[in-house]
Amino acid sequence: MQHFLRNTKNEKFRLLFKYQAQLGLRVGEVCKLHISNIDFDKRELTIKSEKSAQVDALIIPLDLFKETVEYMARNADSIKAANGYVFFKDNDNNHNEVPHLDVSYVRKVFREVLHAS
């Protein structure tokens, strides 16, 4: 996993993949991660599971939380422009109306990093 993450050059995707690996989030769940899902006082992520439709509250590991806060500070304008979605789109190359990363694009990047590793 560490080798894979080292080969993920884009910080947004590296953080996204860490959320998947450390919290067990599905790609659709992590793409739609919104700042309102994060309780910064409790270091807790509240998310609706795609599979069971249940609301889950997960503690964000300290290192991942710190990295998230730093990433959000560096990308505050882009996150704001994306209506609060943490994993915002840089462009609209898939021509849909959502401001967050598209699941198929994330899967494509995952495969590219996997083949490069």
N, C-alpha and C positions, 0 to 999 in steps of 0.2 A: 504494500500500500504506500509506504514511504517513497519507494522508487517511482511509482505512478504519480504521486503528488509532486515530487521534484520535477518530473517531466511535464507537468501542467504549468505552462509559462504564464498564462493569464490569471491574475490574482482572483478575479471574480469566479472563474471556473474552479480554481483550486479551493476556494472557500466553499463553493457549492458542493463539490465532491466530498469535502470534509464533513459537511452536514449530513450527507447521505451515509458516509462511512461510520461516523461517530454516533449519530442519532437514529440511524436506520430509516431515513426518510426515502420515500419513493420519489422518482424524478418529477412527477407532477406536483407533489407536495412541496418540494424544495423550490421549484420554479416560481411558485405562487407565494413564497415567503414574504410577508408584509411586516413592516415595522410594528404594526399594532399587534402582531403575534408574539412579540418579545416583551416580557416583563423585565425591565432593566434592573429593578430593585431586587427581584428574586432570582435573576439569571435563568428565567424559565421561558420555554417556548410552548405556546398553546397552538395546536394544529388539529384540523379535522382530518382524520385518516381517510384516504381515498378508498381503501378496501372495506372498512367496517362502518364508515361514516360516523365513528365515535370521535369525540373530542379528547385529545390526549394532551397532557401537560408533561413536558420533558425538561429536566435540568440540563442546561447547556454547560458542558465541561469548561472549566475556567480558561484554559488556553484558547479554546474555540470562541468563547465569549469575548475575550480581550481582542482577538483577531477581528471579530465581527464589529466591535465598537470602533476599532481603528479604521477598518474598511469603510464603515458607514460615515465616519468623519471625513475621509478622503473623497468620498463619492456623494456627499450630502446633496449637491445640486442635481445630480443625475437621479438619485433616489427620489428627491422631491418632484422632479419633472415626470417621474414614472408613477406618480401618485402613491409613493411610499413602498413600492416593491423593491426589496433588497437586491434581487437579481434582475436588474433592469436591462432592457434591450439597448444596444449601442446604435442600432439602425433598424430599419423595418424591412429587412431582406426577405422575410416570409410574408409580408404584406397583410398581416392580420391586425386587428385593432387593440390587442392587449399590450400593455406597457412592460410586461415581464418577459423573460426568456421563454422561448417556445420549447416544448418537450422534445420535439424531433431534432431541433438544433443542438440541444444539450447532449442528446444521444450521439449525434454526429461528432461533436467535439470529443466526447468520451472515447468513441472508437478511434479517432485520430490520435489521441494521446496514447491509447492502449497499443496501437500499431507502432508508434514512435518509441515506445518504452523498451 
